[in-house]
Amino acid sequence: MEENQNIEETTTVIKETSHPMCANHPFMKSIIIGLLIFLGAFCAFYTVADWHLKRMMRPVFGPDPAMAEKMIKKQMHDIDKMFAPERGFARKTANIIHMEQTGKEYRVLIDLRAFDNNENNVQVSANGNILTINGRTIRKSKNDEQISEFQQNYMFGDNVKLGDLTKETNGNYYIVTIPIETTDKED
């Protein structure tokens, strides 16, 4: 056992050191981070641009003609809905003005109920042998204001005296009377 006692034990300490590649080179670290950010941004841009390009270049209606017809009908329906209020107003204005002819005069009856029963919302003017009627009404609600305007022209022959027209209000009607010139021929 003596043999075992004479052996010296030696321990060597190995020092491990870690040298990361960029730890001692901050400039190199900045370049690599910048390059990675650029590549990430490029990949994101390329992906989004590719999606949009594919969406723009695809056939609009696809291979199914029934789908194309359905889309066109939907667009036409949307356009009709957008212009529906104007068509309704035009239909209503046709019933606002009535013209009557007697032997010696024309009578134009304008329903003032469409113009808030205010004769100041209706202007009647004559220019040559053309009678022009302008009307305007404003309807205000809680959230919006709707302004409706129209103009209607009547053209008369040379036998009508537009300069001698008369205007009067009778109830809900604004009455414009235009005399007709009578020519009596004596032979």
Secondary structure by P-SEA (a helix, b strand, c coil): ccccccbbbbbbbbbbbbbccccccaaaaaaaaaaaaaaaaaaaaaaaaaaaaaaaacccccccaaaaaaaaaaaaaaaaaaaaaaaaaaaaaaaabbbbbcccbbbbbbcccccccccccbbbbbcccbbbbbbbbbbbcccbbbbbbbbbbbbbcccccccbbbbbbccccbbbbbbbbbbbbcc
